[in-house]
């Protein structure tokens, strides 16, 4: 593995990441929060919270611990990363610039986003140059097709509410990181849905208990009202016969009125509890429908993109064959292999790391591509057909 190769480990938060924090039943504690340059977010009730170097699950637990005693114990804190700090590519690249980062991104993907390696000005003949360009374009499209297949597999599993089986998506020579990234995303989304469903179920149980208690209280009030009504009637007869004072009758009537008011209050609380129970069910159903619709729309989009990619691959394959037929043996210089280095900012400062095509990137990385094109000016010319580089295996 190249110097500085990135270990395959869970994604850890960094400066520039934007987090969607959801605390069920606590609207003021939910929303989007950006991790600042100091590696922290500013969170209601807790203030500054350090987030860098934590996984989303660890960050969720940190907030849960901080909110202990401030929110009900059955409330759940979930964190989703909605965007990351961008990555940059510079050097011998067709379109240097800034690009959106995604977890699991490797060097070769960023090179493809930047339009591929910069082509030499005049080291090869026209036919060889055309063949080099076509082969690289074809390699880029095959990488895109592979990524689309993996993403489509994950989306199909989400739409069907089934497990994401990535075994059939692993092909020898293909970047394993893409499959791992989609598998991680599937698990994170599945865990978030499960946490939301668990929180909704906890709210249902709490409301059901409240409704049952209020119903029992209403029955007791009804029984007490029957008894007090009987007492009022008996006292009325005694008072009419002069056997008891009317003040006692008024006391019984006031007690009867107080019980009626209490009964009306219990009825109001019961109606409110039932309404809250209905709202919990409606929110859970709406969340399920929204997620299904989003996954279905994303699946349609990736299927359309995949169809277009297949068309471009077919066209490029034909073009490569034609260009290869046109290429005659001539004096051609071989283009040197590209080397890659990443400038990365850590807590200890900025460092430069040599990386390979399959190594992972991190948010905020600056990738420098060096194709050593200056070496072509002094390199000896070959007397036979050039060895043309392939960047991605054919699948």
C-alpha atoms as a printed R data frame, in Angstrom:
    type eleno elety resid chain resno       x      y       z
1   ATOM     1    CA   UNK     A     1   0.000  0.000   0.000
2   ATOM     2    CA   UNK     A     2   1.301  3.497  -0.783
3   ATOM     3    CA   UNK     A     3   2.713  5.748   1.958
4   ATOM     4    CA   UNK     A     4  -0.138  7.381   3.860
5   ATOM     5    CA   UNK     A     5  -2.784  4.968   2.614
6   ATOM     6    CA   UNK     A     6  -5.989  5.586   4.471
7   ATOM     7    CA   UNK     A     7  -7.248  2.891   6.821
8   ATOM     8    CA   UNK     A     8 -10.678  1.470   6.235
9   ATOM     9    CA   UNK     A     9 -12.526  2.639   9.317
10  ATOM    10    CA   UNK     A    10 -15.882  4.250  10.160
11  ATOM    11    CA   UNK     A    11 -16.317  7.837   9.017
12  ATOM    12    CA   UNK     A    12 -15.360 10.398  11.654
13  ATOM    13    CA   UNK     A    13 -16.743 13.900  11.709
14  ATOM    14    CA   UNK     A    14 -14.600 16.867  10.731
15  ATOM    15    CA   UNK     A    15 -14.688 20.632  10.395
16  ATOM    16    CA   UNK     A    16 -17.117 21.743   7.681
17  ATOM    17    CA   UNK     A    17 -19.528 18.832   8.110
18  ATOM    18    CA   UNK     A    18 -23.207 19.823   8.398
19  ATOM    19    CA   UNK     A    19 -25.204 17.626  10.789
20  ATOM    20    CA   UNK     A    20 -28.960 17.000  10.861
21  ATOM    21    CA   UNK     A    21 -29.705 16.486  14.558
22  ATOM    22    CA   UNK     A    22 -33.142 15.172  15.490
23  ATOM    23    CA   UNK     A    23 -34.445 14.905  19.050
24  ATOM    24    CA   UNK     A    24 -37.920 13.414  18.883
25  ATOM    25    CA   UNK     A    25 -40.511 15.487  20.678
26  ATOM    26    CA   UNK     A    26 -38.052 18.397  21.144
27  ATOM    27    CA   UNK     A    27 -38.408 20.739  18.157
28  ATOM    28    CA   UNK     A    28 -36.099 23.404  19.568
29  ATOM    29    CA   UNK     A    29 -33.269 20.850  19.872
30  ATOM    30    CA   UNK     A    30 -33.629 19.606  16.268
31  ATOM    31    CA   UNK     A    31 -32.145 21.158  13.135
32  ATOM    32    CA   UNK     A    32 -28.962 21.518  11.100
33  ATOM    33    CA   UNK     A    33 -25.680 22.407  12.799
34  ATOM    34    CA   UNK     A    34 -22.335 23.034  11.085
35  ATOM    35    CA   UNK     A    35 -19.065 21.945  12.652
36  ATOM    36    CA   UNK     A    36 -16.902 25.042  12.796
37  ATOM    37    CA   UNK     A    37 -13.136 25.387  12.209
38  ATOM    38    CA   UNK     A    38 -12.616 24.746  15.936
39  ATOM    39    CA   UNK     A    39 -14.220 21.306  15.531
40  ATOM    40    CA   UNK     A    40 -17.351 22.079  17.529
41  ATOM    41    CA   UNK     A    41 -21.027 22.977  17.134
42  ATOM    42    CA   UNK     A    42 -23.050 25.447  19.184
43  ATOM    43    CA   UNK     A    43 -26.009 23.506  20.543
44  ATOM    44    CA   UNK     A    44 -29.062 24.737  22.476
45  ATOM    45    CA   UNK     A    45 -28.897 24.166  26.255
46  ATOM    46    CA   UNK     A    46 -25.399 22.682  26.028
47  ATOM    47    CA   UNK     A    47 -23.367 25.401  24.295
48  ATOM    48    CA   UNK     A    48 -20.110 24.387  22.602
49  ATOM    49    CA   UNK     A    49 -19.872 20.635  21.898
50  ATOM    50    CA   UNK     A    50 -16.704 19.094  20.393
51  ATOM    51    CA   UNK     A    51 -17.585 16.854  17.425
52  ATOM    52    CA   UNK     A    52 -14.438 16.180  15.373
53  ATOM    53    CA   UNK     A    53 -12.933 12.695  15.342
54  ATOM    54    CA   UNK     A    54 -16.262 11.198  16.504
55  ATOM    55    CA   UNK     A    55 -18.386  8.799  14.481
56  ATOM    56    CA   UNK     A    56 -22.035  9.923  14.031
57  ATOM    57    CA   UNK     A    57 -23.042  7.273  16.586
58  ATOM    58    CA   UNK     A    58 -20.483  8.566  19.118
59  ATOM    59    CA   UNK     A    59 -21.615 12.149  18.522
60  ATOM    60    CA   UNK     A    60 -25.240 11.092  19.075
61  ATOM    61    CA   UNK     A    61 -24.273  9.466  22.366
62  ATOM    62    CA   UNK     A    62 -22.357 12.596  23.439
63  ATOM    63    CA   UNK     A    63 -25.472 14.731  22.931
64  ATOM    64    CA   UNK     A    64 -27.650 12.114  24.649
65  ATOM    65    CA   UNK     A    65 -25.339 12.172  27.676
66  ATOM    66    CA   UNK     A    66 -25.300 15.973  27.715
67  ATOM    67    CA   UNK     A    67 -29.092 16.189  27.570
68  ATOM    68    CA   UNK     A    68 -29.608 13.586  30.301
69  ATOM    69    CA   UNK     A    69 -32.008 15.040  32.835
70  ATOM    70    CA   UNK     A    70 -33.029 17.845  30.475
71  ATOM    71    CA   UNK     A    71 -35.325 15.810  28.213
72  ATOM    72    CA   UNK     A    72 -37.504 12.731  28.858
73  ATOM    73    CA   UNK     A    73 -35.479  9.534  29.144
74  ATOM    74    CA   UNK     A    74 -37.334  7.864  26.249
75  ATOM    75    CA   UNK     A    75 -36.399 10.567  23.727
76  ATOM    76    CA   UNK     A    76 -33.859  9.557  21.080
77  ATOM    77    CA   UNK     A    77 -31.083 11.699  19.563
78  ATOM    78    CA   UNK     A    78 -30.142 10.835  15.960
79  ATOM    79    CA   UNK     A    79 -27.458 12.441  13.808
80  ATOM    80    CA   UNK     A    80 -27.161 12.298  10.012
81  ATOM    81    CA   UNK     A    81 -24.344 13.959   8.061
82  ATOM    82    CA   UNK     A    82 -26.092 15.952   5.316
83  ATOM    83    CA   UNK     A    83 -22.975 17.510   3.754
84  ATOM    84    CA   UNK     A    84 -19.201 17.559   4.141
85  ATOM    85    CA   UNK     A    85 -16.358 19.977   3.625
86  ATOM    86    CA   UNK     A    86 -15.430 19.953  -0.093
87  ATOM    87    CA   UNK     A    87 -12.328 18.355  -1.554
88  ATOM    88    CA   UNK     A    88 -10.007 19.982  -4.095
89  ATOM    89    CA   UNK     A    89  -7.872 18.682  -6.933
90  ATOM    90    CA   UNK     A    90  -5.027 20.526  -8.617
91  ATOM    91    CA   UNK     A    91  -1.994 19.834 -10.796
92  ATOM    92    CA   UNK     A    92  -2.013 17.764 -13.984
93  ATOM    93    CA   UNK     A    93  -5.795 17.450 -14.161
94  ATOM    94    CA   UNK     A    94  -8.228 18.512 -16.891
95  ATOM    95    CA   UNK     A    95 -10.537 20.557 -14.638
96  ATOM    96    CA   UNK     A    96  -8.882 21.500 -11.331
97  ATOM    97    CA   UNK     A    97 -11.250 22.811  -8.705
98  ATOM    98    CA   UNK     A    98 -13.562 22.126  -5.809
99  ATOM    99    CA   UNK     A    99 -15.835 19.102  -5.622
100 ATOM   100    CA   UNK     A   100 -18.394 17.678  -3.193
101 ATOM   101    CA   UNK     A   101 -17.056 15.007  -0.865
102 ATOM   102    CA   UNK     A   102 -18.866 11.759  -0.175
103 ATOM   103    CA   UNK     A   103 -17.901  9.129   2.442
104 ATOM   104    CA   UNK     A   104 -15.632  6.474   0.979
105 ATOM   105    CA   UNK     A   105 -14.418  8.691  -1.896
106 ATOM   106    CA   UNK     A   106 -11.114  7.499  -3.335
107 ATOM   107    CA   UNK     A   107  -8.411  9.341  -5.274
108 ATOM   108    CA   UNK     A   108  -9.460  7.857  -8.617
109 ATOM   109    CA   UNK     A   109 -13.039  9.156  -8.186
110 ATOM   110    CA   UNK     A   110 -11.830 12.712  -7.589
111 ATOM   111    CA   UNK     A   111  -9.561 12.458 -10.639
112 ATOM   112    CA   UNK     A   112 -12.586 11.365 -12.692
113 ATOM   113    CA   UNK     A   113 -14.654 14.285 -11.354
114 ATOM   114    CA   UNK     A   114 -11.847 16.609 -12.420
115 ATOM   115    CA   UNK     A   115 -12.133 15.376 -16.011
116 ATOM   116    CA   UNK     A   116  -9.276 12.913 -15.818
117 ATOM   117    CA   UNK     A   117  -5.512 13.431 -16.111
118 ATOM   118    CA   UNK     A   118  -4.241 16.344 -18.180
119 ATOM   119    CA   UNK     A   119  -3.097 15.198 -21.560
120 ATOM   120    CA   UNK     A   120   0.381 15.981 -22.858
121 ATOM   121    CA   UNK     A   121   0.676 18.729 -25.436
122 ATOM   122    CA   UNK     A   122   2.659 16.859 -28.094
123 ATOM   123    CA   UNK     A   123   4.409 13.717 -26.869
124 ATOM   124    CA   UNK     A   124   2.443 11.252 -29.021
125 ATOM   125    CA   UNK     A   125   1.067 11.053 -32.492
126 ATOM   126    CA   UNK     A   126  -2.486 12.216 -33.192
127 ATOM   127    CA   UNK     A   127  -3.906  8.686 -33.356
128 ATOM   128    CA   UNK     A   128  -2.153  7.576 -30.158
129 ATOM   129    CA   UNK     A   129  -3.279 10.714 -28.340
130 ATOM   130    CA   UNK     A   130  -6.857 10.096 -29.429
131 ATOM   131    CA   UNK     A   131  -6.641  6.480 -28.250
132 ATOM   132    CA   UNK     A   132  -5.239  7.544 -24.877
133 ATOM   133    CA   UNK     A   133  -8.074 10.018 -24.406
134 ATOM   134    CA   UNK     A   134 -10.728  7.519 -25.451
135 ATOM   135    CA   UNK     A   135  -9.384  4.805 -23.159
136 ATOM   136    CA   UNK     A   136  -9.322  7.141 -20.204
137 ATOM   137    CA   UNK     A   137 -12.853  8.349 -20.972
138 ATOM   138    CA   UNK     A   138 -13.963  4.742 -21.237
139 ATOM   139    CA   UNK     A   139 -12.310  3.917 -17.894
140 ATOM   140    CA   UNK     A   140 -14.066  6.887 -16.277
141 ATOM   141    CA   UNK     A   141 -17.446  5.779 -17.619
142 ATOM   142    CA   UNK     A   142 -16.900  2.218 -16.413
143 ATOM   143    CA   UNK     A   143 -16.100  3.533 -12.956
144 ATOM   144    CA   UNK     A   144 -19.269  5.620 -13.084
145 ATOM   145    CA   UNK     A   145 -21.301  2.592 -14.182
146 ATOM   146    CA   UNK     A   146 -19.909  0.547 -11.320
147 ATOM   147    CA   UNK     A   147 -20.806  3.269  -8.830
148 ATOM   148    CA   UNK     A   148 -24.336  3.479 -10.265
149 ATOM   149    CA   UNK     A   149 -24.839 -0.277  -9.983
150 ATOM   150    CA   UNK     A   150 -23.848 -0.264  -6.324
151 ATOM   151    CA   UNK     A   151 -26.042  2.752  -5.562
152 ATOM   152    CA   UNK     A   152 -28.968  1.166  -7.403
153 ATOM   153    CA   UNK     A   153 -28.585 -2.017  -5.344
154 ATOM   154    CA   UNK     A   154 -28.738 -0.015  -2.138
155 ATOM   155    CA   UNK     A   155 -31.781  2.002  -3.273
156 ATOM   156    CA   UNK     A   156 -33.654 -1.120  -4.400
157 ATOM   157    CA   UNK     A   157 -33.110 -2.628  -0.948
158 ATOM   158    CA   UNK     A   158 -34.458  0.549   0.684
159 ATOM   159    CA   UNK     A   159 -37.531  0.665  -1.553
160 ATOM   160    CA   UNK     A   160 -38.305 -3.013  -0.838
161 ATOM   161    CA   UNK     A   161 -37.464 -2.620   2.876
162 ATOM   162    CA   UNK     A   162 -35.080 -5.556   2.454
163 ATOM   163    CA   UNK     A   163 -31.456 -6.145   3.474
164 ATOM   164    CA   UNK     A   164 -28.734 -4.738   1.205
165 ATOM   165    CA   UNK     A   165 -26.916 -7.823  -0.102
166 ATOM   166    CA   UNK     A   166 -23.669 -6.528  -1.609
167 ATOM   167    CA   UNK     A   167 -22.125 -9.929  -2.307
168 ATOM   168    CA   UNK     A   168 -23.230 -9.942  -5.938
169 ATOM   169    CA   UNK     A   169 -21.813 -6.440  -6.438
170 ATOM   170    CA   UNK     A   170 -18.223 -7.314  -5.584
171 ATOM   171    CA   UNK     A   171 -16.187 -8.023  -8.722
172 ATOM   172    CA   UNK     A   172 -12.471 -8.723  -8.874
173 ATOM   173    CA   UNK     A   173 -10.540 -5.556  -9.649
174 ATOM   174    CA   UNK     A   174 -13.386 -3.189  -8.771
175 ATOM   175    CA   UNK     A   175 -13.003 -0.613  -5.977
176 ATOM   176    CA   UNK     A   176 -14.317 -2.294  -2.836
177 ATOM   177    CA   UNK     A   177 -14.617  1.090  -1.112
178 ATOM   178    CA   UNK     A   178 -17.676  2.005  -3.194
179 ATOM   179    CA   UNK     A   179 -19.564 -1.059  -1.990
180 ATOM   180    CA   UNK     A   180 -18.488 -0.471   1.604
181 ATOM   181    CA   UNK     A   181 -19.584  3.169   1.457
182 ATOM   182    CA   UNK     A   182 -23.051  2.245   0.156
183 ATOM   183    CA   UNK     A   183 -23.331 -0.552   2.753
184 ATOM   184    CA   UNK     A   184 -22.437  1.909   5.508
185 ATOM   185    CA   UNK     A   185 -24.953  4.452   4.209
186 ATOM   186    CA   UNK     A   186 -27.643  1.744   4.088
187 ATOM   187    CA   UNK     A   187 -26.951  0.707   7.686
188 ATOM   188    CA   UNK     A   188 -26.925  4.290   8.923
189 ATOM   189    CA   UNK     A   189 -30.257  5.065   7.228
190 ATOM   190    CA   UNK     A   190 -31.761  1.786   8.442
191 ATOM   191    CA   UNK     A   191 -30.615  2.445  12.015
192 ATOM   192    CA   UNK     A   192 -32.038  5.979  11.864
193 ATOM   193    CA   UNK     A   193 -35.418  4.644  10.703
194 ATOM   194    CA   UNK     A   194 -35.378  1.999  13.442
195 ATOM   195    CA   UNK     A   195 -34.565  4.635  16.063
196 ATOM   196    CA   UNK     A   196 -37.394  6.848  14.850
197 ATOM   197    CA   UNK     A   197 -39.831  3.945  14.876
198 ATOM   198    CA   UNK     A   198 -38.707  2.983  18.374
199 ATOM   199    CA   UNK     A   199 -39.191  6.552  19.570
200 ATOM   200    CA   UNK     A   200 -42.670  6.676  18.026
201 ATOM   201    CA   UNK     A   201 -43.581  3.375  19.687
202 ATOM   202    CA   UNK     A   202 -42.373  4.684  23.060
203 ATOM   203    CA   UNK     A   203 -44.568  7.762  22.620
204 ATOM   204    CA   UNK     A   204 -47.532  5.520  21.744
205 ATOM   205    CA   UNK     A   205 -47.044  3.429  24.889
206 ATOM   206    CA   UNK     A   206 -46.840  6.536  27.054
207 ATOM   207    CA   UNK     A   207 -50.002  8.004  25.544
208 ATOM   208    CA   UNK     A   208 -51.852  4.690  25.779
209 ATOM   209    CA   UNK     A   209 -51.065  4.542  29.492
210 ATOM   210    CA   UNK     A   210 -52.257  8.131  29.903
211 ATOM   211    CA   UNK     A   211 -55.494  7.389  28.025
212 ATOM   212    CA   UNK     A   212 -56.144  4.277  30.136
213 ATOM   213    CA   UNK     A   213 -55.556  6.220  33.363
214 ATOM   214    CA   UNK     A   214 -57.931  8.996  32.270
215 ATOM   215    CA   UNK     A   215 -60.600  6.462  31.293
216 ATOM   216    CA   UNK     A   216 -60.377  4.836  34.733
217 ATOM   217    CA   UNK     A   217 -60.576  8.263  36.350
218 ATOM   218    CA   UNK     A   218 -63.690  9.077  34.299
219 ATOM   219    CA   UNK     A   219 -65.377  5.872  35.497
220 ATOM   220    CA   UNK     A   220 -64.642  6.795  39.117
221 ATOM   221    CA   UNK     A   221 -66.108 10.257  38.589
222 ATOM   222    CA   UNK     A   222 -69.264  8.763  37.080
223 ATOM   223    CA   UNK     A   223 -69.689  6.438  40.067
224 ATOM   224    CA   UNK     A   224 -69.103  9.284  42.551
225 ATOM   225    CA   UNK     A   225 -71.657 11.448  40.718
226 ATOM   226    CA   UNK     A   226 -74.290  8.724  41.051
227 ATOM   227    CA   UNK     A   227 -73.621  8.530  44.783
228 ATOM   228    CA   UNK     A   228 -73.626 12.297  45.317
229 ATOM   229    CA   UNK     A   229 -76.848 12.619  43.334
230 ATOM   230    CA   UNK     A   230 -78.464 10.116  45.658
231 ATOM   231    CA   UNK     A   231 -77.120 12.033  48.649
232 ATOM   232    CA   UNK     A   232 -78.462 15.345  47.296
233 ATOM   233    CA   UNK     A   233 -81.929 13.804  46.769
234 ATOM   234    CA   UNK     A   234 -82.067 12.375  50.281
235 ATOM   235    CA   UNK     A   235 -80.866 15.620  51.852
236 ATOM   236    CA   UNK     A   236 -83.477 17.553  49.843
237 ATOM   237    CA   UNK     A   237 -86.267 15.389  51.301
238 ATOM   238    CA   UNK     A   238 -84.980 15.805  54.859
239 ATOM   239    CA   UNK     A   239 -84.645 19.555  54.439
240 ATOM   240    CA   UNK     A   240 -88.200 19.833  53.031
241 ATOM   241    CA   UNK     A   241 -89.500 17.946  56.087
242 ATOM   242    CA   UNK     A   242 -87.516 20.184  58.406
243 ATOM   243    CA   UNK     A   243 -85.370 17.291  59.601
244 ATOM   244    CA   UNK     A   244 -82.048 18.859  58.506
245 ATOM   245    CA   UNK     A   245 -80.691 22.307  57.721
246 ATOM   246    CA   UNK     A   246 -80.700 23.639  54.166
247 ATOM   247    CA   UNK     A   247 -77.015 24.514  54.612
248 ATOM   248    CA   UNK     A   248 -76.212 20.810  54.522
249 ATOM   249    CA   UNK     A   249 -78.178 20.519  51.279
250 ATOM   250    CA   UNK     A   250 -76.169 23.389  49.771
251 ATOM   251    CA   UNK     A   251 -72.918 21.690  50.820
252 ATOM   252    CA   UNK     A   252 -73.978 18.521  49.002
253 ATOM   253    CA   UNK     A   253 -74.967 20.482  45.907
254 ATOM   254    CA   UNK     A   254 -71.602 22.306  45.859
255 ATOM   255    CA   UNK     A   255 -69.805 18.970  46.119
256 ATOM   256    CA   UNK     A   256 -71.903 17.678  43.212
257 ATOM   257    CA   UNK     A   257 -70.982 20.721  41.084
258 ATOM   258    CA   UNK     A   258 -67.262 20.305  41.886
259 ATOM   259    CA   UNK     A   259 -67.381 16.660  40.797
260 ATOM   260    CA   UNK     A   260 -69.050 17.636  37.528
261 ATOM   261    CA   UNK     A   261 -66.339 20.227  36.841
262 ATOM   262    CA   UNK     A   262 -63.649 17.653  37.588
263 ATOM   263    CA   UNK     A   263 -65.342 15.203  35.221
264 ATOM   264    CA   UNK     A   264 -65.386 17.787  32.419
265 ATOM   265    CA   UNK     A   265 -61.682 18.443  32.972
266 ATOM   266    CA   UNK     A   266 -60.906 14.708  32.740
267 ATOM   267    CA   UNK     A   267 -62.920 14.520  29.490
268 ATOM   268    CA   UNK     A   268 -60.836 17.377  28.063
269 ATOM   269    CA   UNK     A   269 -57.549 15.720  29.060
270 ATOM   270    CA   UNK     A   270 -58.713 12.432  27.536
271 ATOM   271    CA   UNK     A   271 -59.612 14.107  24.240
272 ATOM   272    CA   UNK     A   272 -56.195 15.815  24.143
273 ATOM   273    CA   UNK     A   273 -54.369 12.551  24.851
274 ATOM   274    CA   UNK     A   274 -56.285 10.782  22.078
275 ATOM   275    CA   UNK     A   275 -55.451 13.624  19.670
276 ATOM   276    CA   UNK     A   276 -51.763 13.368  20.580
277 ATOM   277    CA   UNK     A   277 -51.900  9.605  19.984
278 ATOM   278    CA   UNK     A   278 -53.389 10.194  16.541
279 ATOM   279    CA   UNK     A   279 -50.716 12.774  15.701
280 ATOM   280    CA   UNK     A   280 -47.942 10.327  16.629
281 ATOM   281    CA   UNK     A   281 -49.415  7.734  14.232
282 ATOM   282    CA   UNK     A   282 -49.807 10.348  11.487
283 ATOM   283    CA   UNK     A   283 -46.218 11.576  11.847
284 ATOM   284    CA   UNK     A   284 -44.879  8.020  11.741
285 ATOM   285    CA   UNK     A   285 -46.939  7.218   8.621
286 ATOM   286    CA   UNK     A   286 -45.881 10.472   6.915
287 ATOM   287    CA   UNK     A   287 -42.220  9.779   7.681
288 ATOM   288    CA   UNK     A   288 -42.473  6.285   6.194
289 ATOM   289    CA   UNK     A   289 -44.195  7.588   3.057
290 ATOM   290    CA   UNK     A   290 -41.654 10.393   2.630
291 ATOM   291    CA   UNK     A   291 -38.669  8.063   2.902
292 ATOM   292    CA   UNK     A   292 -40.223  5.599   0.443
293 ATOM   293    CA   UNK     A   293 -40.956  8.378  -2.049
294 ATOM   294    CA   UNK     A   294 -37.428  9.772  -1.751
295 ATOM   295    CA   UNK     A   295 -35.850  6.353  -2.296
296 ATOM   296    CA   UNK     A   296 -38.133  5.643  -5.285
297 ATOM   297    CA   UNK     A   297 -37.294  9.004  -6.877
298 ATOM   298    CA   UNK     A   298 -33.570  8.449  -6.303
299 ATOM   299    CA   UNK     A   299 -33.855  4.976  -7.830
300 ATOM   300    CA   UNK     A   300 -35.540  6.350 -10.957
301 ATOM   301    CA   UNK     A   301 -32.815  8.967 -11.289
302 ATOM   302    CA   UNK     A   302 -29.956  6.489 -10.950
303 ATOM   303    CA   UNK     A   303 -31.592  4.079 -13.427
304 ATOM   304    CA   UNK     A   304 -31.874  6.885 -15.993
305 ATOM   305    CA   UNK     A   305 -28.261  7.897 -15.384
306 ATOM   306    CA   UNK     A   306 -27.169  4.249 -15.706
307 ATOM   307    CA   UNK     A   307 -28.924  3.922 -19.070
308 ATOM   308    CA   UNK     A   308 -27.124  7.011 -20.343
309 ATOM   309    CA   UNK     A   309 -23.814  5.693 -19.040
310 ATOM   310    CA   UNK     A   310 -24.345  2.409 -20.904
311 ATOM   311    CA   UNK     A   311 -24.918  4.377 -24.115
312 ATOM   312    CA   UNK     A   312 -21.711  6.362 -23.615
313 ATOM   313    CA   UNK     A   313 -19.741  3.167 -22.873
314 ATOM   314    CA   UNK     A   314 -21.028  1.528 -26.060
315 ATOM   315    CA   UNK     A   315 -20.066  4.609 -28.087
316 ATOM   316    CA   UNK     A   316 -16.619  4.879 -26.495
317 ATOM   317    CA   UNK     A   317 -15.964  1.151 -26.943
318 ATOM   318    CA   UNK     A   318 -16.619  1.489 -30.672
319 ATOM   319    CA   UNK     A   319 -14.437  4.599 -30.833
320 ATOM   320    CA   UNK     A   320 -11.553  2.859 -29.054
321 ATOM   321    CA   UNK     A   321 -11.713 -0.037 -31.513
322 ATOM   322    CA   UNK     A   322 -11.683  2.359 -34.456
323 ATOM   323    CA   UNK     A   323  -8.822  4.422 -33.053
324 ATOM   324    CA   UNK     A   324  -6.825  1.294 -32.311
325 ATOM   325    CA   UNK     A   325  -7.231  0.163 -35.921
326 ATOM   326    CA   UNK     A   326  -6.066  3.576 -37.150
327 ATOM   327    CA   UNK     A   327  -2.978  3.609 -34.937
328 ATOM   328    CA   UNK     A   328   0.051  2.529 -36.930
329 ATOM   329    CA   UNK     A   329   3.420  1.620 -35.495
330 ATOM   330    CA   UNK     A   330   5.405  4.813 -35.040
331 ATOM   331    CA   UNK     A   331   7.788  6.761 -32.878
332 ATOM   332    CA   UNK     A   332   5.853  7.478 -29.704
333 ATOM   333    CA   UNK     A   333   6.923  8.446 -26.222
334 ATOM   334    CA   UNK     A   334   5.355  6.716 -23.274
335 ATOM   335    CA   UNK     A   335   3.474  8.986 -20.875
336 ATOM   336    CA   UNK     A   336   4.878  8.618 -17.312
337 ATOM   337    CA   UNK     A   337   2.594  7.257 -14.617
338 ATOM   338    CA   UNK     A   338   0.903  9.868 -12.473
339 ATOM   339    CA   UNK     A   339   1.696 10.266  -8.768
340 ATOM   340    CA   UNK     A   340  -0.634 11.694  -6.147
341 ATOM   341    CA   UNK     A   341  -0.206 13.619  -2.903
342 ATOM   342    CA   UNK     A   342  -2.790 14.926  -0.436
343 ATOM   343    CA   UNK     A   343  -2.468 18.047   1.676
344 ATOM   344    CA   UNK     A   344  -4.504 17.430   4.810
345 ATOM   345    CA   UNK     A   345  -5.271 19.604   7.824
346 ATOM   346    CA   UNK     A   346  -5.282 17.826  11.180
347 ATOM   347    CA   UNK     A   347  -5.283 19.011  14.774
348 ATOM   348    CA   UNK     A   348  -1.505 18.975  14.646
349 ATOM   349    CA   UNK     A   349  -1.361 21.206  11.585
350 ATOM   350    CA   UNK     A   350  -1.054 20.674   7.836
351 ATOM   351    CA   UNK     A   351   0.742 17.667   6.393
352 ATOM   352    CA   UNK     A   352   1.359 16.225   2.928
353 ATOM   353    CA   UNK     A   353   0.773 12.511   2.318
354 ATOM   354    CA   UNK     A   354   1.625 10.393  -0.721
355 ATOM   355    CA   UNK     A   355  -1.409  8.331  -1.774
356 ATOM   356    CA   UNK     A   356  -2.406  5.861  -4.466
357 ATOM   357    CA   UNK     A   357  -5.401  5.724  -6.814
358 ATOM   358    CA   UNK     A   358  -7.436  3.475  -4.468
359 ATOM   359    CA   UNK     A   359  -6.719  5.361  -1.233
360 ATOM   360    CA   UNK     A   360  -9.566  7.124   0.560
361 ATOM   361    CA   UNK     A   361  -9.897 10.867   0.855
362 ATOM   362    CA   UNK     A   362 -11.162 12.933   3.767
363 ATOM   363    CA   UNK     A   363 -13.296 16.113   3.729
364 ATOM   364    CA   UNK     A   364 -11.174 19.196   3.085
365 ATOM   365    CA   UNK     A   365  -8.336 17.262   1.370
366 ATOM   366    CA   UNK     A   366  -6.372 18.962  -1.417
367 ATOM   367    CA   UNK     A   367  -5.238 16.380  -3.969
368 ATOM   368    CA   UNK     A   368  -2.222 17.263  -6.105
369 ATOM   369    CA   UNK     A   369  -1.770 15.273  -9.331
370 ATOM   370    CA   UNK     A   370   1.660 15.115 -10.981
371 ATOM   371    CA   UNK     A   371   1.882 13.357 -14.319
372 ATOM   372    CA   UNK     A   372   5.542 14.306 -14.827
373 ATOM   373    CA   UNK     A   373   4.856 15.718 -18.258
374 ATOM   374    CA   UNK     A   374   8.143 17.643 -18.163
375 ATOM   375    CA   UNK     A   375   9.961 14.294 -18.352
376 ATOM   376    CA   UNK     A   376   8.559 13.753 -21.860
377 ATOM   377    CA   UNK     A   377  10.824 16.453 -23.236
378 ATOM   378    CA   UNK     A   378  13.972 14.515 -22.367
379 ATOM   379    CA   UNK     A   379  12.697 10.913 -22.507
380 ATOM   380    CA   UNK     A   380  14.026  8.752 -25.391
381 ATOM   381    CA   UNK     A   381  11.531  7.852 -28.102
382 ATOM   382    CA   UNK     A   382  10.266  4.289 -28.409
383 ATOM   383    CA   UNK     A   383  10.573  2.489 -31.708
384 ATOM   384    CA   UNK     A   384   7.494  0.309 -31.280
385 ATOM   385    CA   UNK     A   385   3.799  0.628 -30.516
386 ATOM   386    CA   UNK     A   386   3.326  2.499 -27.178
387 ATOM   387    CA   UNK     A   387   2.157  0.836 -24.011
388 ATOM   388    CA   UNK     A   388  -1.089  2.685 -23.405
389 ATOM   389    CA   UNK     A   389  -2.247  2.881 -19.750
390 ATOM   390    CA   UNK     A   390  -5.520  1.479 -18.486
391 ATOM   391    CA   UNK     A   391  -6.948  3.150 -15.413
392 ATOM   392    CA   UNK     A   392  -9.890  0.921 -14.437
393 ATOM   393    CA   UNK     A   393 -10.333 -2.818 -15.117
394 ATOM   394    CA   UNK     A   394 -12.877 -3.780 -17.781
395 ATOM   395    CA   UNK     A   395 -16.133 -5.220 -16.369
